Amino acid sequence: MKIVTQDRLEIDNAAQSESSPLSGLACTTIKVAHSIEEMMQGFAVRAAVFLNKQDCSYAEEFDGNDFAATHILGLRGAEPIATARIRYFAGFARLERVAVRREFRGGVAAAGIIEFVLELCRQKGYHKIHGNAEKRLLRFWERYGWRRTSAPSFVYAGHRYVEIECDLEPHPDPIVIGKNPVLFMRPEGAWDEPGPAERSIPSPGLELAGDGGDEEGWAKELRSRMERFG
Ligand SMILES: CC(C)(COP(=O)(O)OP(=O)(O)OC[C@H]1O[C@@H](n2cnc3c(N)ncnc32)[C@H](O)[C@@H]1OP(=O)(O)O)[C@@H](O)C(=O)NCCC(=O)NCCS
């Protein structure tokens, strides 16, 4: 059973355990990293996977693009076991740094992370996801609907890579301008739940007004809060 609450996908493994011997390898929670600690947990997985067995150097792995990315964290209980990052460009997003700790491979942890990323990008209105895959993993990616592009392969950190891409079906309820201005103030991925701003600011100021009449109250409230907190 999968439960989507706020920004996280919670997976009830108890429900899976009778049917799947692999459930012991699954993430119990998959979420967008919203704190430095959660980012560090994803980085720990990447360090264990890429710096260790993949022979990547630190500078290759932590390439300066991590602060331009959304980081996805897969937990089993409190233990970080899987991760990925997404970077966004005009017209497409990129899935990068997919990693599952060795002791949790062979199950559905990777599938959960990939599914979560595709759904997040779909909701943000992307129709195409792009990535680089190790050539030897091409069959793995094809299982998830990805295909190789016509670009030539290349060698990076001692491994041969190919470009891959995946088309996304339009989301039934994508995030668009003009629907709900408050949506954009919510934490990344937690689009369906009231965010901290809505919980802390008196709600009348944030209620959507058809004629824009309440916008002044909302602006006033923000101004007074800014004055109070300097
Ligand atoms: C890629 C990854 C996330 C997949 O995790 P997973 O689905 O839990 O499962 P596995 O590691 O069992 O791999 C899934 C499939 O890919 C294949 N595979 C994995 N690594 C491989 C490798 N180095 N060479 C060839 N095939 C490989 C496995 O044989 C398996 O195929 P099978 O299902 O037919 O047996 C995980 O292997 C990983 O973290 N690898 C290191 C980081 C990495 O390479 N990331 C992807 C960058 S493109």
The ligand as a Gaussian input file, in Angstrom:
#p B3LYP/6-31G(d) Opt

LIG

0 1
 C       21.389000       1.284000     -10.353000
 C       20.835000       0.915000      -9.001000
 C       20.197000       2.145000      -8.365000
 C       19.761000      -0.166000      -9.189000
 O       19.394000      -0.676000      -7.944000
 P       18.434000      -1.970000      -7.790000
 O       17.313000      -1.891000      -8.745000
 O       18.165000      -2.122000      -6.346000
 O       19.090000      -3.278000      -8.237000
 P       20.356000      -3.966000      -8.730000
 O       21.612000      -3.339000      -8.239000
 O       20.067000      -5.344000      -8.345000
 O       20.290000      -3.731000     -10.308000
 C       19.150000      -3.853000     -11.129000
 C       19.548000      -4.491000     -12.443000
 O       20.642000      -3.776000     -13.029000
 C       21.753000      -4.641000     -13.195000
 N       23.009000      -4.006000     -12.812000
 C       23.242000      -3.299000     -11.693000
 N       24.517000      -2.845000     -11.701000
 C       25.072000      -3.305000     -12.832000
 C       26.347000      -3.200000     -13.405000
 N       27.326000      -2.528000     -12.794000
 N       26.556000      -3.805000     -14.609000
 C       25.593000      -4.492000     -15.223000
 N       24.352000      -4.632000     -14.724000
 C       24.108000      -4.052000     -13.554000
 C       21.515000      -5.798000     -12.255000
 O       22.151000      -6.981000     -12.756000
 C       20.028000      -5.929000     -12.231000
 O       19.592000      -6.640000     -13.383000
 P       18.593000      -7.868000     -13.183000
 O       17.369000      -7.284000     -12.530000
 O       18.355000      -8.336000     -14.564000
 O       19.304000      -8.815000     -12.322000
 C       21.924000       0.338000      -8.045000
 O       22.497000      -0.772000      -8.669000
 C       23.019000       1.348000      -7.730000
 O       22.870000       2.149000      -6.804000
 N       24.109000       1.277000      -8.464000
 C       25.255000       2.167000      -8.249000
 C       24.958000       3.575000      -8.668000
 C       24.550000       3.663000     -10.134000
 O       25.114000       2.989000     -10.984000
 N       23.550000       4.506000     -10.383000
 C       22.986000       4.691000     -11.686000
 C       23.811000       5.611000     -12.507000
 S       23.251000       5.496000     -14.194000

